[in-house]
Structure formats: structure tokens, C-alpha cells
């Protein structure tokens, strides 16, 4: 079963919350951590990863913190997942960081799963933070 990690879940919650903040407002890692009941050190690490990928921006100082770097409609779920965890893979042999699988010559599922991987990537890349907000509005 493909599952998003808690780190990815926390990263998505943080970016979504930053996207809901008023324009120009900065939220600290501590504020975000407290709001979502996440350990502050973990939140700080996640925000640093997101900042390195240009999803959030940071401002140092007493009134500093983090803010979303692009509009929610310009940030895909894939962007956040990849920033936090690296590219998700359906099965280990599809991970580009791994060496070639010894089962490759006899494998009968790699090719079909490559198609599944492509479809998942396309869906995550086409779904934005704005889409998450729209889904929440539909529930109310």
C-alpha cells in the first residue's frame, strides 16, 4: 500500500496554513507546530526543506517566520511531497536512487507499475493546495 508519511502530512498542513495567512503575514515554526500539535523541532526541519525548494520563504528576526512563496494554486501536492520526502515510488525498484533490481529480467509487474507510477505523479502534480481548499469548502 502506498502511504504518505507523517512528515508529508505535516508539511502539507503547514503549507496549507501558510496559504491561508493574510498577505505579508509570517508565522513562526513554533506557532505552526502548536496549532497542529506537531513537535516544534520537526516543524522547523520541514519548513527548512520547503524553503530550500521555494515553496515557503523565511524571514529572520523578532517578527520573522515563514510565509507561502507562491499562490496556493501554483503549489502542487507533488511539489510538497517531493520537497519533504523526495519523489514517491509505488515499489522500490521504481526509485531512481536505488540500484537496478536483481529481479528485473524476470519481473512481470514493473512495466504496468510504471504506468501506475506515472498516473499517480500526474494526479499529484495536477492537484494544488487550492484544490484542497475547494474540497474543504465542498464539505461544509
Beta strands, then each sheet from edge to edge (+ up, - down):
strand 1: 56-59
strand 2: 65-68
sheet 1: 1+ 2-
end
